[in-house]
């Protein structure tokens, strides 16, 4: 009885042994990594503050002033610029032009870019040459493209006039009718920037999972079901990225509009928000009013971008 109790009292403990000696010192490596990250990020942050955030704050401040761009002093007038813009009938036309141009430019660019990417992802003879030809206009100056397309749409000696004349159709006057002028500007922009969406979609197609396509084909899925149920879900992040970048780029188009129509015809026929900022600031010398329009454009783009991000997040979580 005594022996058993003595044996149980000296039985070894289970689990890890108690630490012996002083606690280990923390390595100084994390602090070095923080210093390296700060050294790499600080120059970029400084440039962002100087050339992006500070002008943004200054623009918002100037939107509450009445300032001739050549005057040394800006007079504070509160929300008068915003009230003027809201009650100006031309503002509604500018918003409509911006909406039509942006929706058409984004939609057509993405649809055509995806179609061309799917086509030229196949093993075709001379596809590298065609890929280069599609992407080449993207690196050309917008002003140069606008000048070149004047020889395409000119109703007197343009290329379209000759083509329409041969089939017995009268070419519309793109420079006198606002609707056709907007079509001309949109077509020019899509032709120039189609290479961007094409290259991004082509890269996404080349990185997709081929085994999913093969499995769907073995299961007997039609070409449309393979496209809709297999390919498009894999391209969803790319589509989301392009929808934001193409939208932001299209809203900021200035050079093509300035070269081809100068915001006309008939006053504001092809004037978008960004061109109205230029017109009010540098043509009409109303820098405060121009800053107001720029602020409104920034708020609209911010709201649209937030909505796009929310929709994309819900789609990703649903999947």
Residue pairs with C-beta under 8 A, 6 or more apart in sequence:
56 298
59 291
59 294
59 295
59 298
60 291
60 295
62 74
62 287
62 288
62 291
63 81
63 82
63 288
63 291
63 292
63 294
63 295
64 76
64 77
64 78
64 79
64 81
64 288
65 74
65 75
65 76
65 77
65 81
65 288
65 291
66 74
66 75
66 77
66 80
66 81
66 288
67 73
67 74
67 75
67 286
67 287
67 288
68 285
68 286
68 287
69 281
69 282
69 285
69 286
69 287
70 285
74 287
74 288
77 288
81 288
81 289
81 291
81 292
82 292
82 296
84 289
85 91
85 289
85 292
85 293
85 296
90 267
90 268
90 271
91 276
93 268
93 271
94 268
94 271
94 272
94 273
94 276
95 273
97 182
97 268
97 269
97 270
97 271
97 272
98 251
98 272
98 273
100 182
100 186
101 182
101 185
101 186
101 189
101 250
101 253
101 270
101 272
102 247
102 250
102 251
104 186
104 190
105 186
105 189
105 190
105 193
105 246
105 250
105 253
106 243
106 246
106 247
106 250
108 186
108 190
109 190
109 193
109 194
109 196
109 197
109 246
109 250
110 197
110 239
110 242
110 243
110 246
112 190
112 194
112 197
112 198
113 194
113 196
113 197
113 198
113 200
113 201
113 242
114 197
114 201
114 235
116 134
116 194
116 198
117 198
117 201
117 202
117 204
117 205
118 201
118 205
120 127
120 130
120 131
120 134
120 198
120 202
121 202
121 205
121 206
124 130
131 198
131 199
131 202
134 194
134 195
134 198
135 195
135 196
135 198
135 199
136 195
137 145
137 191
137 192
137 193
137 194
137 195
138 192
138 193
138 194
138 195
138 196
140 192
141 255
142 192
142 253
142 254
142 255
142 256
142 259
143 255
143 256
143 258
143 259
145 188
145 191
145 192
145 256
146 188
146 255
146 256
146 258
146 259
146 260
147 259
149 184
149 187
149 188
149 191
149 260
150 158
150 259
150 260
151 157
151 158
151 159
152 158
152 159
152 160
153 160
153 174
153 175
153 184
153 260
154 161
154 174
154 175
155 161
155 171
155 172
155 173
155 174
155 175
158 171
160 171
161 171
164 170
164 171
165 171
172 180
173 180
174 180
174 181
174 183
174 184
175 181
175 261
175 265
176 265
177 265
178 264
178 265
178 266
178 269
178 270
181 260
181 261
181 264
181 265
181 269
181 270
182 269
182 270
184 260
184 261
185 253
185 256
185 257
185 260
185 261
185 270
188 256
188 260
189 250
189 253
189 256
192 256
193 246
193 249
193 250
196 246
197 242
197 246
200 238
200 241
200 242
201 235
201 238
201 242
204 234
204 235
204 238
205 235
208 231
208 234
208 235
209 234
212 230
212 234
213 226
213 230
213 231
216 225
216 226
216 229
216 230
217 226
221 229
221 230
232 239
233 319
236 312
236 315
236 316
236 319
240 308
240 312
243 308
244 305
244 308
247 301
247 304
247 305
247 308
248 301
248 305
251 272
251 273
251 274
251 297
251 301
252 274
253 272
253 274
254 274
254 275
254 278
257 263
257 270
257 271
257 272
257 275
258 275
258 278
260 270
261 269
261 270
263 269
263 270
263 271
263 275
263 276
263 279
264 270
264 271
268 276
271 279
273 293
273 296
273 297
273 300
274 297
276 290
276 293
277 290
277 293
277 294
277 297
278 290
280 286
280 289
280 290
280 293
281 287
281 289
281 290
281 291
282 290
